[in-house]
Amino acid sequence: MAPRPYWKGYLKLSLVTCPVSLTPATTEGEKIRFHTINRVTGHRVKSRYVDAETGKPLREEDEIKGYETAEGEYVTFEDEELEAVGLESTRTIDIEQFVPADSIEWIWYDKPYYLVPDDEVGQEAFAVIREAMAATDTVGISRLVLSRRERAVLLEPRGKGIVLWTLRYGDEVRQPEEIFAGLGDRKVESRLVPLIENLIEDMKQPWDASMVTDPVQARLKEIIELKQKKTKRPAKRKKKEEEEPEVPGNVVSIMDALKRSISHEKKRR
């Protein structure tokens, strides 16, 4: 069963627009997670915010975000203030520019998502943008709001779809020179390198996903299954899944939009 889309909106390039959906390329659904349980009652424990000075529980309506400017001093922000500094539209991936596909180093890549057209009408516009990037060996750069945070994103053509990568911000990336600068220029004995090369050749294998399995998770699953057999309880009924939000249609004439886009860009320049 295909996973439900994480985000729905529009892909836009100049005057060409098409509805799209975004699905995470990775998942932690199989990762074992533990809850804190009251040993005496067997009930799950809930966490609550408490005032650090008074120790009293905090009401949800009294919570507010704050930035510490000095010890014990904060500048506070309402949710509306934080939302106001974000993008005007949280539902449009507007490609602002293109760069050579090999010009962005791996360290800037953060999290991958799969981007696909969300209806049949928009498939042609989506395919034209994807194939044009592939033909020119370029990737698109845009911005997008995910989980209430504005992110720079990269769009890379991949097969029939597009891989969207969130990118790290400049202050999140350490330059290698900061770390490697202290390394000396020690020369390696020439006779040692061929020995390691031979060892690498002996150990080289085709890549396979089984190389990165988690043995701890596998063992935990075995233990959980054994414990379940000892203490079986009736399964709880699952809640009815919420219906997917409807995305409005966006009928476009791809050829007309492309012609107008080219004319628009020429006039702008």
ABEGO torsion letter per residue (X at the ends): XBBBBABBBBBBBEABBBBBBBBBABBAAABBBBBBBBAAAGBBBBBBBBBAAAGBBBBAAABBBBBBABBGBBBBBBAAAAAAABBABAABBBBABBBBAAABBAAABBBBBBBBBABAAAAAAAAAAAAAAAAAGBBBBBBBBBGGBBBBBBBBBBEABBBBBBBBBAAABBBAAAAAAABBBBBBBAAAAAAAAAAAAAABBBBBAAAABBAAAAAAAAAAAAAAAABBBBBBBBBBBBBBBBBBBBBBBAAAAAAAAAAAAAAAX
